[in-house]
């Protein structure tokens, strides 16, 4: 599959996750995020990275079946981070496609193209914000 298709599918995957997150109890998630604060939410992300990536990789029908994902608040927090990761993946794949990063080129040209792609990605780290709902964000740094 060409890289632009992977980027497009990653974008659709992020949209799917956002739709799933919108079905969660937004106020309960907001309260949990306020309780944790950004540092606590970031620690959750770091400590639960493999679980978040597993959620991201799981088919939608399989998600409700996993015992560790049945708690609504925990699932919403996993989903919040899975959405964030999916958006980052979309940005990365789109940048790779835009700059033509693929095996076969000279290493100096590839390094320069990768640096240009990295600059684009770095510029997008602040967007999208972690909180995908309307204000106020429970993360004051968001």
PEDAPE-V471308 format. One record per residue. RES is the residue in one small letter. SS is DSSP state (H for helix, E for strand, C for the rest). PHI is phi in radians with two decimals (999 if undefined). PSI is psi in whole degrees, -180 to 180 (none if undefined). Layout:
res->RES ss->SS phi->PHI psi->PSI
res->RES ss->SS phi->PHI psi->PSI
This chain:
res->x ss->C phi->999 psi->135
res->x ss->C phi->-1.14 psi->153
res->x ss->H phi->-1.03 psi->-36
res->x ss->H phi->-1.12 psi->-29
res->x ss->H phi->-1.24 psi->-40
res->x ss->H phi->-1.05 psi->-43
res->x ss->H phi->-1.08 psi->-45
res->x ss->H phi->-1.10 psi->-43
res->x ss->H phi->-1.14 psi->-37
res->x ss->H phi->-1.10 psi->-39
res->x ss->H phi->-1.10 psi->-42
res->x ss->H phi->-1.16 psi->-36
res->x ss->H phi->-1.09 psi->-43
res->x ss->H phi->-1.09 psi->-41
res->x ss->H phi->-1.09 psi->-41
res->x ss->H phi->-1.06 psi->-44
res->x ss->H phi->-1.16 psi->-39
res->x ss->H phi->-1.10 psi->-43
res->x ss->H phi->-1.06 psi->-40
res->x ss->H phi->-1.16 psi->-42
res->x ss->H phi->-1.12 psi->-36
res->x ss->H phi->-1.15 psi->-19
res->x ss->C phi->-1.49 psi->-9
res->x ss->C phi->-1.38 psi->167
res->x ss->C phi->-1.34 psi->101
res->x ss->H phi->-1.04 psi->-41
res->x ss->H phi->-1.19 psi->-37
res->x ss->H phi->-1.16 psi->-41
res->x ss->H phi->-1.16 psi->-43
res->x ss->H phi->-1.03 psi->-45
res->x ss->H phi->-1.08 psi->-42
res->x ss->H phi->-1.14 psi->-41
res->x ss->H phi->-1.16 psi->-39
res->x ss->H phi->-1.11 psi->-41
res->x ss->H phi->-1.09 psi->-45
res->x ss->H phi->-1.29 psi->-36
res->x ss->H phi->1.26 psi->169
res->x ss->H phi->-1.11 psi->-41
res->x ss->H phi->-1.09 psi->-42
res->x ss->H phi->-1.17 psi->-39
res->x ss->H phi->-1.15 psi->-39
res->x ss->H phi->-1.16 psi->-41
res->x ss->H phi->-1.07 psi->-41
res->x ss->H phi->-1.01 psi->-47
res->x ss->H phi->-1.03 psi->-45
res->x ss->H phi->-1.16 psi->-44
res->x ss->H phi->-1.26 psi->-29
res->x ss->C phi->-1.91 psi->20
res->x ss->H phi->-0.95 psi->-45
res->x ss->H phi->-1.13 psi->-38
res->x ss->H phi->-1.18 psi->-40
res->x ss->H phi->-1.12 psi->-44
res->x ss->H phi->-1.14 psi->-36
res->x ss->H phi->-1.14 psi->-40
res->x ss->H phi->-1.10 psi->-44
res->x ss->H phi->-1.05 psi->-39
res->x ss->H phi->-1.42 psi->-19
res->x ss->C phi->-1.25 psi->145
res->x ss->C phi->-1.20 psi->146
res->x ss->H phi->-0.93 psi->-39
res->x ss->H phi->-1.18 psi->-25
res->x ss->H phi->-1.47 psi->-21
res->x ss->H phi->-1.06 psi->-44
res->x ss->C phi->-1.20 psi->-16
res->x ss->C phi->-1.45 psi->-21
res->x ss->C phi->-1.38 psi->125
res->x ss->H phi->-1.00 psi->-41
res->x ss->H phi->-1.26 psi->-6
res->x ss->H phi->-1.93 psi->11
res->x ss->C phi->-1.48 psi->-27
res->x ss->C phi->-1.17 psi->121
res->x ss->H phi->-1.06 psi->-43
res->x ss->H phi->-1.19 psi->-45
res->x ss->H phi->-1.11 psi->-43
res->x ss->H phi->-1.08 psi->-42
res->x ss->H phi->-1.11 psi->-39
res->x ss->H phi->-1.21 psi->-41
res->x ss->H phi->-1.05 psi->-43
res->x ss->H phi->-1.15 psi->-39
res->x ss->H phi->-1.01 psi->-46
res->x ss->H phi->-1.28 psi->-36
res->x ss->H phi->-1.07 psi->-41
res->x ss->H phi->-1.08 psi->-45
res->x ss->H phi->-1.03 psi->-46
res->x ss->H phi->-1.10 psi->-42
res->x ss->H phi->-1.10 psi->-40
res->x ss->H phi->-1.14 psi->-40
res->x ss->H phi->-1.12 psi->-41
res->x ss->H phi->-1.08 psi->-42
res->x ss->H phi->-1.04 psi->-46
res->x ss->H phi->-1.06 psi->-45
res->x ss->H phi->-1.10 psi->-49
res->x ss->H phi->-1.13 psi->-38
res->x ss->H phi->-1.15 psi->-39
res->x ss->H phi->-1.17 psi->-42
res->x ss->H phi->-1.04 psi->-44
res->x ss->H phi->-1.15 psi->-45
res->x ss->H phi->-1.07 psi->-35
res->x ss->C phi->-1.72 psi->8
res->x ss->C phi->1.09 psi->36
res->x ss->C phi->-1.37 psi->113
res->x ss->C phi->-2.77 psi->155
res->x ss->C phi->-1.04 psi->150
res->x ss->C phi->2.07 psi->-21
res->x ss->C phi->-1.51 psi->171
res->x ss->C phi->-1.14 psi->148
res->x ss->H phi->-1.18 psi->-33
res->x ss->H phi->-1.20 psi->-45
res->x ss->H phi->-1.11 psi->-40
res->x ss->H phi->-1.14 psi->-41
res->x ss->H phi->-1.08 psi->-43
res->x ss->H phi->-1.13 psi->-43
res->x ss->H phi->-1.14 psi->-40
res->x ss->H phi->-1.14 psi->-38
res->x ss->H phi->-1.12 psi->-41
res->x ss->H phi->-1.12 psi->-43
res->x ss->H phi->-1.10 psi->-41
res->x ss->H phi->-1.09 psi->-38
res->x ss->H phi->-1.13 psi->-40
res->x ss->H phi->-1.11 psi->-46
res->x ss->H phi->-1.11 psi->-44
res->x ss->H phi->-1.04 psi->-39
res->x ss->H phi->-1.17 psi->-17
res->x ss->C phi->-1.77 psi->2
res->x ss->C phi->-1.07 psi->-31
res->x ss->C phi->-1.38 psi->-13
res->x ss->C phi->-2.23 psi->138
res->x ss->C phi->-1.39 psi->154
res->x ss->C phi->-1.17 psi->160
res->x ss->C phi->-1.08 psi->-40
res->x ss->C phi->-1.47 psi->113
res->x ss->C phi->-1.55 psi->-4
res->x ss->C phi->-1.67 psi->179
res->x ss->C phi->-1.19 psi->171
res->x ss->C phi->-1.21 psi->160
res->x ss->C phi->-1.48 psi->147
res->x ss->C phi->-1.32 psi->141
res->x ss->C phi->-1.27 psi->-9
res->x ss->C phi->-1.87 psi->108
res->x ss->C phi->-1.14 psi->-22
res->x ss->C phi->-1.46 psi->-7
res->x ss->C phi->-1.21 psi->none
